[in-house]
C-alpha cells in the first residue's frame, strides 16, 4: 500500500466513522477522489477497494459506492478501529471491545488451567517475565512502553494457545491484533506495579496451579479493572 493510498484511505475512513459521510451517502467518483487527494485514478481505485474490503462501503455496478451500515464494518481492522477510538464514540467502542474480550478470554483462562502443558506454561511464564522487565524499563524510559505492550499481548495470546482449541485461537486472533491499537487508551502505567502486574501474576498462578475457576475469576477481575479505568476516565483521556 503506497503512502498516498494510505493517507487518502485514512481520511475517508475518518469521515465515514465520524458520520461526516453517513450510511447510504454516495462516495465521490474515482476521478473526483483523484482530484480531491491529488492522486492518480489508480490510487483512487485502490482506495475505494480498500474501503470495500473493510466493509465501510458497498460498491454496485452502475451505482457507484455508498457508505455501508456500521454493522458491516470490520471493527478489528487497525485503521477502522483507530478511527473509531479517536472519535466521539471512542469510549463506547472500547467498552464493546472489553466486553468481547470478557466473553472469550475468561473461559479461555479456565480451559488453559485445565489443559496447559509444560511448553504452554513456559510460554506464559516467559511472557510474564517480559512484562515485568519491560515495566521496569518503561518506568524510567517511556520510549520502552511498546515493549510492555508487546509482552502483554503475548501473555494473553499464550493463554489462548494453552487451551489447545484451534477455533478459539482463530477467533481471538483479530482481538489480539487489535490490542496494539486500543492499548494506549486503556493503559494505566501508574497502577502497573500495584494492579496490572499482580493481576497478571494471579492469572498465571491459577493456570499453573490447574485451577480453572480461579483462572476465570482472575481474568474476569483483570478485565473489570480495565473497564473501571475506562469508565472513570474523562472522555478526552480515551480519545487520540
Secondary structure, DSSP 8 states (H G I E B T S, - for coil): --HHHHHHHHHHHHHHHHTSS-TT-B---HHHHHHHHT--HHHHHHHHHHHHHTTSEEEETTTEEEE--GGGS-TTSHHHHHHHHHSTTHHHHHHHHHHHHHHHHHHHHHHHHHH--HHHHHHHHHHHHHHHHHHHHHHH-GGGHHHHHHHHHHHHHHHHHHTT-HHHHHHHHHHHHHHHHHHHHH--GGGIIIIIHHHHHHHHHHHHTT-HHHHHHHHHHHHHHHHHHHHHS-GGGG--
